[in-house]
Amino acid sequence: MKKVKLAVVGIGNCASSLIQGIEYYRHHHNEHSDGIMQPQINGWRPQDIKIVAAFDIDKRKVGLPIAKAIFAKPNCTTVFQKLIPVNGVEVKMGPLLDGMASHMKEYPESQAFRVANVKPVNVVEELKNSGAEVMVCYLPVGSQKAVEFYANACLQAKVAMVNCMPVFIASDKKWANKFKEAGVPIIGDDIKSQVGATIVHRVLSRLFNDRGCKILRTYQLNTGGNTDFLNMLEKSRLKSKKISKTGSVQSQLDVPLDTDDIHIGPSDYVSWQKDNKVAFIRIEGEGFGGAPINLEMRLSVQDSPNSAGVVIDAIRCAAFAKERRLSGPLNSASSYYMKTPPVQHRDHIARELTNEFIMGKNIKVNKNKIN
């Protein structure tokens, strides 16, 4: 079976979980693999993804084989697959741009980024030379310029993009048109986890509406101890993240809540939590006869494997689209896998549309400008 050739931008906890998972399912695969939503997409199993290029800016990762870099500090996610074969792929230095928050310097090396004193490579040439078909973007929240740089690199190298970040590319009409005109598919923006805070909040909010209960107000508060939460201590980097998470929940309501009645966003960085994310969700509403109904829940997950379980499907969908000569945003897959897709759907509808896409139904091929 032909491999899906993948480039990874940002060799942090999420990349570590993804790459561990590719090897893990090589040894734990069956027709109904636990932890996988789609055991096969276009014949590709999770282990049929091959890393061919990798980019980062941290001095403890740049220059290392990716098999070792995924375990380097400040990564702190759970290790469920210790042995990763060395495949000759070395982590290359990417451009820094706005990829690191300034306050990172104030925290210990074991918790924060440290920039390598190395000249950035030509990313477009690296993508072309590697033969990459898909690029997954795992840059820190708030990296607007850096994400746009890699989006442009995908356009120039004709590499499909999976944008896991809350920088609006697939959902922005200008960028969407660029990908359409270049003949390059994209899935985005801002990855949903398998059973994460946003998807659970969406489902619970929809439940209230479907059962005839009025939602008066709601919040979602999250804590964690990985570099994602440390990065988000800089509030100026959170604008797009809050828009993405809030919009994702609001999209499931028949009548969106007033701004003052909904609060969704990161709460705090707790270093000892490491990659354990804890979400607190509260929904206050009214039921029959105006009787009050209040729901509170606490969700605890390993944040990065939770994300990788979705990304591993999105990568294969992007490769499938490229093989079928599709271009621009993939609306069905984006609506199912991402918080801010070009088109929002109820989750059960998004799942049905994505399954239809995977089965090859309702596919319109763009025959223009594609290699």
C-alpha positions in Angstrom: 0.0 0.0 0.0 1.3 3.4 -1.0 2.2 5.5 2.1 0.8 9.0 2.9 3.9 11.2 3.0 3.6 13.7 5.8 5.4 16.9 6.9 5.0 18.0 10.5 5.4 21.6 11.6 5.9 22.0 15.4 7.4 18.9 17.1 5.6 19.4 20.4 3.4 17.2 22.4 0.7 16.8 19.7 3.3 15.7 17.1 4.8 13.3 19.7 1.4 11.7 20.3 0.7 11.5 16.5 4.1 9.9 15.7 3.9 7.5 18.6 0.4 6.6 17.5 1.5 5.8 13.9 4.0 3.2 15.3 1.6 2.0 18.0 -1.1 1.0 15.6 1.5 -0.8 13.4 1.6 -3.3 16.3 -1.9 -3.0 17.6 -4.0 -2.9 14.4 -7.1 -4.9 13.8 -10.4 -4.3 12.0 -11.8 -2.4 15.0 -8.8 -0.7 16.5 -9.5 0.9 19.9 -8.9 4.7 19.9 -9.3 5.1 16.1 -12.5 6.6 14.5 -11.7 5.4 11.0 -9.5 2.2 10.8 -9.2 2.7 7.1 -9.5 5.7 4.8 -9.0 5.0 1.1 -7.2 1.8 2.2 -4.8 3.7 4.4 -4.5 2.6 8.0 -2.9 4.8 10.6 0.5 3.0 10.2 0.4 3.9 6.5 1.4 7.5 7.3 5.1 8.1 6.7 6.9 11.2 8.2 9.1 12.7 5.5 9.8 16.2 6.8 9.7 18.0 10.1 10.2 21.6 11.3 10.7 23.3 14.7 12.6 26.2 16.3 13.7 24.6 19.6 17.4 24.0 20.1 16.7 20.6 21.7 14.9 19.4 18.6 16.4 21.0 15.6 19.1 18.7 14.1 17.8 15.6 15.9 16.2 12.6 14.2 12.5 13.1 14.6 12.3 9.7 16.4 14.3 11.3 19.3 13.0 14.9 19.0 9.5 13.9 19.9 10.7 12.9 23.4 12.9 16.0 23.9 12.0 18.8 26.5 9.7 20.6 26.9 7.5 17.8 25.6 5.7 16.2 28.5 2.9 14.1 27.0 2.4 10.5 28.0 4.6 8.0 26.3 2.6 5.0 25.1 5.0 3.9 22.4 8.7 4.1 23.5 10.3 2.6 20.5 10.2 4.7 17.3 12.2 3.5 14.4 14.8 6.0 13.1 13.8 6.8 9.5 16.5 9.3 8.5 14.2 12.4 8.9 15.9 15.2 10.7 14.1 18.1 12.3 14.9 21.3 10.3 14.9 24.9 11.6 11.8 26.8 10.5 11.3 30.6 10.7 10.5 31.9 14.2 8.3 34.8 13.2 5.6 35.1 16.0 5.9 31.4 16.9 7.1 32.0 20.5 5.5 34.1 23.3 8.1 36.4 24.9 7.2 35.3 28.5 8.6 31.8 27.7 12.0 33.1 28.6 10.9 33.6 32.2 10.1 29.9 32.7 12.5 26.9 33.2 14.0 25.2 30.2 12.1 22.0 31.2 8.8 23.8 30.6 9.4 26.4 27.9 10.8 26.8 24.4 14.4 27.8 23.7 15.2 29.0 20.2 18.0 27.4 18.3 20.8 29.5 16.9 20.5 28.1 13.4 19.5 29.7 10.1 16.0 28.7 8.9 15.9 26.3 5.9 14.0 27.0 2.7 10.7 25.3 3.7 9.3 25.2 0.2 12.4 23.4 -1.1 12.4 21.0 1.8 8.7 20.1 1.2 9.3 19.6 -2.5 12.5 17.5 -2.0 10.8 15.3 0.7 7.9 14.4 -1.6 5.5 15.5 1.2 1.8 15.2 0.2 0.2 16.6 3.4 1.5 19.0 6.0 0.0 19.2 9.5 0.5 22.5 11.3 1.0 22.3 15.1 2.3 25.8 15.8 1.5 27.5 19.1 -1.8 29.5 19.5 -1.3 33.1 18.4 1.2 32.3 15.7 -0.6 34.2 13.0 2.4 35.1 10.8 4.0 31.7 11.2 0.9 29.8 10.3 0.3 32.0 7.2 4.0 31.4 6.2 3.5 27.6 6.2 0.1 28.0 4.4 2.0 29.9 1.7 4.6 27.2 1.6 1.9 24.6 1.1 0.5 26.6 -1.8 4.0 26.9 -3.5 4.9 23.2 -2.9 1.4 21.9 -3.8 1.1 20.1 -0.4 -2.3 19.6 1.2 -2.6 21.3 4.6 -4.2 20.2 7.9 -4.4 23.4 10.0 -4.8 22.3 13.6 -4.4 25.9 14.9 -7.0 28.7 15.5 -5.5 30.9 12.8 -8.2 31.2 10.2 -7.0 29.8 6.9 -9.6 27.3 5.5 -12.4 29.4 7.1 -11.1 32.7 5.6 -12.5 33.4 2.1 -9.3 35.0 0.8 -7.2 32.0 1.9 -9.8 29.5 0.8 -9.7 31.0 -2.7 -5.9 30.8 -2.7 -6.0 27.1 -2.0 -8.8 26.6 -4.5 -6.9 28.4 -7.3 -3.6 26.6 -6.5 -5.3 23.2 -6.7 -4.4 22.4 -3.1 -6.8 20.9 -0.5 -7.0 22.1 3.1 -8.7 20.9 6.2 -9.1 23.5 9.0 -9.3 25.4 11.3 -8.5 24.5 14.9 -8.6 20.8 15.7 -11.4 19.2 17.8 -10.2 16.5 20.1 -11.8 13.0 20.1 -13.6 13.6 23.4 -12.4 17.0 24.4 -13.9 20.0 26.1 -15.3 21.7 22.9 -16.9 18.6 21.4 -18.5 17.6 24.8 -19.7 21.2 25.3 -21.2 21.2 21.8 -23.1 18.0 22.4 -24.4 19.0 25.8 -25.5 22.4 24.5 -27.3 20.7 21.6 -28.9 18.3 24.1 -30.5 21.1 26.0 -31.9 22.6 22.8 -33.1 19.3 21.4 -34.9 18.5 24.7 -36.7 21.8 24.8 -34.6 23.4 27.5 -33.5 27.0 27.3 -29.8 27.8 28.0 -29.4 30.9 30.0 -25.7 31.0 30.4 -22.6 28.7 30.2 -18.9 28.6 30.8 -16.0 26.3 30.0 -12.8 26.7 32.0 -9.6 24.7 31.2 -6.3 24.1 33.0 -3.2 22.3 31.9 0.5 22.1 32.3 1.9 21.7 28.8 3.5 24.3 26.5 0.1 25.1 25.0 -1.2 26.4 28.3 2.0 28.1 29.1 1.9 29.9 25.7 -1.7 31.0 26.3 -0.8 32.9 29.5 0.0 35.7 27.1 -3.6 37.0 26.6 -2.8 38.9 23.4 -2.3 35.5 21.7 -5.8 34.3 22.7 -8.1 36.3 20.5 -8.6 33.8 17.7 -8.6 30.9 20.1 -11.5 32.4 22.1 -13.4 33.2 18.9 -12.9 29.7 17.6 -14.0 27.8 20.8 -16.9 30.2 21.5 -18.1 30.1 17.9 -17.9 26.3 17.9 -20.3 26.0 20.8 -22.6 28.9 19.7 -23.0 27.2 16.3 -24.9 24.4 18.0 -27.5 26.6 19.6 -30.8 27.5 18.0 -30.4 31.1 19.4 -26.9 32.2 20.2 -26.2 33.5 23.7 -25.4 37.1 24.4 -21.7 37.7 24.8 -22.0 38.2 28.6 -23.7 34.8 29.0 -21.0 32.6 27.5 -17.4 32.3 28.5 -15.2 29.7 26.9 -11.5 29.8 27.0 -8.3 28.7 28.8 -8.2 29.4 32.5 -4.7 28.8 33.8 -1.4 27.1 33.5 -0.7 24.5 36.2 2.8 23.1 35.6 2.4 19.8 37.5 -0.6 18.8 35.4 1.8 18.3 32.4 -0.2 17.2 29.4 -3.3 16.4 31.5 -6.0 18.9 30.6 -8.9 19.4 33.0 -12.1 21.1 31.7 -14.9 22.4 33.9 -18.2 23.0 32.1 -21.4 24.5 33.5 -24.7 25.1 31.7 -27.5 26.9 33.5 -31.0 26.7 31.9 -34.7 26.4 32.3 -36.9 23.4 31.6 -40.6 22.7 31.8 -42.6 25.6 33.4 -39.4 27.6 33.7 -38.0 25.2 36.3 -34.2 25.6 36.7 -31.8 23.0 35.4 -28.1 23.3 36.0 -25.4 21.0 34.7 -21.8 20.8 35.9 -19.1 18.4 34.7 -15.4 17.8 34.9 -13.5 16.2 32.1 -9.9 15.0 32.5 -7.9 13.9 29.5 -4.4 13.5 28.2 -4.6 16.5 25.8 -2.2 15.5 23.0 -3.3 11.9 22.3 -6.9 13.2 22.4 -6.0 15.5 19.5 -3.9 13.0 17.6 -6.9 10.6 17.4 -8.6 13.1 15.2 -5.6 14.4 13.3 -4.7 10.9 12.1 -8.0 10.8 10.2 -7.7 14.4 8.9 -4.3 13.6 7.4 -5.7 10.6 5.5 -8.7 12.6 4.3 -6.4 15.4 3.0 -4.3 12.8 1.2 -7.4 11.2 -0.3 -8.5 14.7 -1.5 -5.1 15.3 -3.1 -5.2 11.9 -4.8 -8.7 12.8 -6.2 -7.5 16.1 -7.4 -9.7 18.1 -5.1 -8.8 21.7 -4.1 -9.7 24.3 -1.5 -11.3 23.7 1.9 -12.8 20.2 2.4 -16.1 21.3 4.0 -17.3 17.9 5.2 -14.0 16.8 6.9 -13.4 20.3 8.2 -16.9 20.4 9.8 -16.3 17.1 11.6 -12.7 17.5 12.7 -12.3 21.2 13.3 -13.8 23.8 15.6 -14.0 26.6 13.0 -14.7 25.0 9.6 -15.8 27.0 6.6 -19.3 25.6 7.2 -20.6 24.6 10.6 -22.9 21.5 10.9 -24.4 19.6 13.8 -21.9 16.9 14.7 -24.0 13.9 13.7 -24.5 15.6 10.3 -20.8 16.4 9.9 -20.0 12.8 10.7 -22.4 11.5 8.0 -21.0 14.0 5.4 -17.5 12.9 6.2 -18.3 9.2 5.9 -19.9 10.0 2.5 -16.7 11.8 1.5 -14.5 8.9 2.6 -16.7 6.5 0.6 -16.2 8.7 -2.4 -19.7 10.1 -2.6 -20.6 13.6 -3.9 -17.0 14.4 -4.9 -16.5 17.2 -7.4 -13.1 17.2 -9.0 -11.3 20.5 -9.8 -9.3 19.9 -13.0 -7.5 23.3 -12.8 -4.1 24.1 -11.6 -3.0 20.9 -9.8 0.1 18.8 -10.0 
